[in-house]
Amino acid sequence: MFGITISDLLYRRRQFLIAIFGAGLVFAMTFLLAGLTNGFAVEINQTVTGFHADVWVVKAGSAARVASLTPFSESEVAGVAATPGVTTATPVIVIPQTADRSGTLTQVNMIGAPVGSVPIRQPLTSGTQVSGSGQAVVDQRLGAPLGAEVSVGGHDFRVVGITSDRTMLGGIPNMYVPLANAQAAVFQGAPIISAVVVTGSPSTVPTGLSTFTNQQIEAGSLQQMATAVSSINNSKLFMWVIAAVIVASLVYVTALERTRDFAVLKALGASSGKLYLGLAFQAVLVALIAALIAVVLAQFMTGIFAQPVDYPTSAYISLPLSAIVVGLLASLIALRRAVGADPAKAFAG
């Protein structure tokens, strides 16, 4: 049975190649969407862990969203630092802003912290760390080279360092600057901060403040992207349906063309189960080859998205498994045609 099926595949190779390429493109988009969805979580994790904090102290009632924390007075830092269990307490500002780079407006996530503090020191791909007023380290996605001038809130910053994998909110680059400069650009110089990032394990915090763990900050921040993630997941389902239709159409057309073959096989005693296995083998083989091609295509298509794309390990497992399911479901479409073949046609003139 399988020998006959393989022979048919070779005989109709053009049809199968077209179906494989079509399904491969759809699978590639599905794979890319999985990477986009995971990218939201990965970029938030990279930014949050980049602060090297154990606990985030924020204004009571603030949502656990790193880019939209409720501002409060910098005077609270001393009280947090004096809390038992606190090793270090660093004031930070994290707030989305519009940056002007040579007349081009770009969204950035401005992150301010004291010069020399751990939160402002990010791994660099080139340049140096922020060491004084008016300097900035930016993510490479901003497209600003070393020495470039970037203006935020009417204040100019000179890019002294380039980092990577430091974005949020769908690929918006982070911009790390001295705390005083961030306060001047965002709060007209008022001593206001977004949070105090703490190392250690504070037993309590001053009245009016509350704490979040890194995991809570990441979860709350990802919730901001819930609508986008939901839309992408719905698109993934749509892509699976399209892939199933492509494979099912191929198998059904093949079944129509093999009606006489099925009649001969039934006349020779082939059961409906064996006929289905032959169809299923064709469909699953097409889907699996398409899935393999999709993984390769997706790597080349990653660059078309401004947002970071990060393929989770689960995607490499779920893609072939889903392809098998698509193949099995697609083969059911042609099963009725195969089972309904009349053995008498095998002897028709």
N, C-alpha and C positions, 0 to 999 in steps of 0.2 A: 504493500500500500504506500509506504513512504517512498519507495523507489519510483513509483508512478507519479507521486506528487512532486518529487524533485525534478523528474523529467519534464513535467508540465511547467514547472517554474523556469526551467531553461528554455523551453519552447516559447513561453510568453515573457521572456526576460525584459523586453522593452516596456511592456505594461507594468511589470513589477518594479522596474527601475524608476519609472515615473511616479508610481505610488510611494515608493520608498523615499524619494526626494521630497515629494509633497508632504508626506507625513513627517519626514525629518525636519522640515522647516517649522511645522506646527509644534512638534516636540521641542525644538530649539527655543521657540518663543515661550513655551511652558516652563522650560528649564530656566530661562532668563527671568521669568516672573518670580520663580522660586528664589533666585538670587537677589532680585530686587526686594522682595519681602524680607529676606534675612538681612539684607543690607541695612535696613532701618534699625534693626536691633544691634547689629555689629557696630555701626558708627556711634550709636549712643553709648554702648559699652566701652568703646575705645576712648571716647571723650571723658566719660565719668571716671574710668579707672586712671586716666591721665592726671587726675587731681591727687592721686595717691592718698585718699582719705579713708578713714574707717567709718566716720559718722559725719553727716551734714546737719549743721544747726541752722534752722531757718525760722522765719517769723511764724508764730502759731497761726494755724489756719491756712498756711500756704499750701498750694498743691505741690505734689512731689514731681515737679517738672523742671528739669535743669535749666531750660531756657525761658521759664516764666515764673520764677520764684518771686514772692512778694518782698519788695525792698524794705530794709529797716536800718536803723542808725548804726554806724560803725562803732559807736561808744559801747555797744554790747560785747565787743570782742574781748575786752578786759575781763568781764564777768565770766565769759565762756572759758577763757584761758585759766582762770582761777578755780574752775570746777574740778573736784577730785576725779582722778582717772584720765584727765586730759594731758597728753604729752605735748602736742603743738596745736595751735588754733590760728588759722590763716584766713583773713577776710578775702572774699572774692566777689567779683561782679560777673554775671553771665547774662547777657541780654542781646537779642538780635538787633542789628543796626544796618543802615544803608551806608555803604562805603563808596566814595568817589575816587576813582582811579583814572586820572587824565581825562575827566569828563564822562567816563563810563560808570554808571551806577550799578553796584553789585551788592547783594545781600551778604552779610557776614554775621557770625556769632561772636560778638566782642566779649572776651574773657580777660578781666583785669585781676591782677594779684600783685602783692609787693615784689619789687625787684629782688631777685635772688631766692625767692621762696620756691618751694617744690612745685606748686600748681602751675607756675608760669614757665617752668623749665621742661620743655617737651623734646622728645627725640628729634634731631635735626637731620635732614638730608643734605643741607648745605648752609653756610653762614655761621653765625654765632648766636648765643642766647641773649635775651634782653638784659642790658646792663645799665640802662639809664633812661631818662625821660624822653618821650617822643619816639621810642623805638618799638618795633613790633616783630613778632614771629608769626607767620601766616601759613595756612595750609596751601599746598601747591595748587589746589583747585581754584584758588583766587586768581592765579595766573600772573601774579605780581613778582617780578624778579628781584634779586637782591639789590638794594639801593633805591628801589622805586618808592615814590611818595603815595601814600593812601590817606585820604581825608575822611574822618568820621565826626559828625557833629560840629563841623567847622574847625576841627583840630587835625593837624597833619602828623602822620607817623611815617617813619622811614623803615622799610623792611630790612632787617638785619639777619633774619634767619628764615629758612623754609622747612616746614615739617610736612608729614604726610599722614593719611588715615586719621585726620582730626577734623571731622565734619559732623553736622547734625541736621535734623529736619529735612532729610532728603538731599544730602550732598552740599548743603550750604557750608562754606569753609569757615573754620574757626580763626580768630585773630587774637593773639595773646599780647597784651600791653600792660604797662605799669598801672597799678590800681589808681593812683592819683590822676593819671591821664584818662582812664576810663571814667572816673567820677566827673572830670571836667567835660568830657565829651557827651556823657549821658545825663548827668544830674547837675550840670552847671557848676561843678566844683563842690557840691554839698557832700558831706561825709556819709554817704549812703552806700550800702552793700547789698548783695543778693543772698549771701550765705556765709557761714564760717565753716570751713572744712577742717575737721578735727582728726588727729591721729590719737589713738588711745580709746578708752572706753568710759566716757563720762557717766557718772551715776545719776546726774540730774543736770538741768540747764536753768538759766535765769528765767524768771517769770516773763511770759509773753513770747517765749521761744519754744520750739519743739525740735525733735530730731528725726532724721531719716537715714536708713542704711543705703549703701550704694545700690543694692538690689531694688529697694523701694523707689529710689530716684530713677533708675533705669526703667522700671515697670511703668511708673507714672509718666515718664517722658515718651515712652513708646505708645502710651495711650493717646497722645496727641496725634499719632499717625494712624489711628485705628481706622478712620474712614478710607485712607489711601490703601492700607493693607487689605481691608475688606473688598475694595474695588479690584485690586490685583488678584485676590483669591477667586473672585467671581469670574475674572477674565481667564484664569487658569482652567476653571471648569469648562468654560466655553471652548477653550483650545482643545481640551480632551475630547469634547463632543465632535469638533471638526476633524480631529485625527481619526476618531472612530468611524466617521462617515467616509473619509477617504479610503481607509482600509476595507470597510464594508462594501463600498462601491466596487473596488477591485475584485474582491472575492466573489461578489454576486455576479459580476459580468463574467468572471472566469467560470462560475458554476453554470451560467447560461450556455457558454460555449462548450461545456463538457457534459452536456445532458446525455449524449450518446455514450460517453465514457462511463458515466454513472450507471447507465442502463446495463452495459456490459458487465461492470463490476457486480451489480446486483444479481445479474443472471448467473454469475460465477459463484454466488453465495456470499458476497460481501454484506455485512450487516450495516444498519443505519449508523451504528456507533463507529464503525471503521470509516465510513464515508465522512462522518463528522470529524474524526481525528485527522483525516487527510486535509480537510478544509481548515481546521484549526491550526494544523502545522504550518500551512501556507501563510495564514493570517498572522500568527505569532512570529514567524520568521521575518516577515515583512516589517512588523512593528518593532521587533528587537533590533534589526539592522537600522531602521529609521531612528531608533533611540540612540544607537551608537553614533550615528552621523550627527544627531542633534547635539550631543555633548561637544563634539568638535566644532560645529557651527557656532554654538553659543559662545565659545571662547573668542571667536572673531567678532561677534556681534556685541560683546560687552561694551566696547567703546562708544556705542551710539547713545548711551545713557549718561546724563550728567550726574545722576545719583550713583553712589557706590553699589556695586553688584558683588555679593559675596555668596558663593554657592555652598550651602550646608552639606555635610556628609550624607544626611538623610536623602537629599535630592538625587545623589548618585545611586542610591538604593531604590528609592520610590519610582524613579523614571523607568527602569527596565521592568519592575513589577507591574507598574501601571500599563506599560506597553503590552505586557502579556495579557492583562485583563482586557485591554482594548482589542487585541487580536482574537481572544476567545469570544467576546461579545459580537465582534464583527462577523465571525464565522457562523454565528447563529442565524444571521440574515440569509445566508445561502443554504443553510441546512435543509429548509423545506424544499428547495429546488432539487437538491441531491436526493433526498429521501423519496420525493415524488416521481423520480425517474422510472419509466415503465420498462421492465426487463425485456418486454416484447420488442422494443425498439432496437435492441441489440441485434436482432435478426431481421430487421426491416431492410428491404432492398434500397 
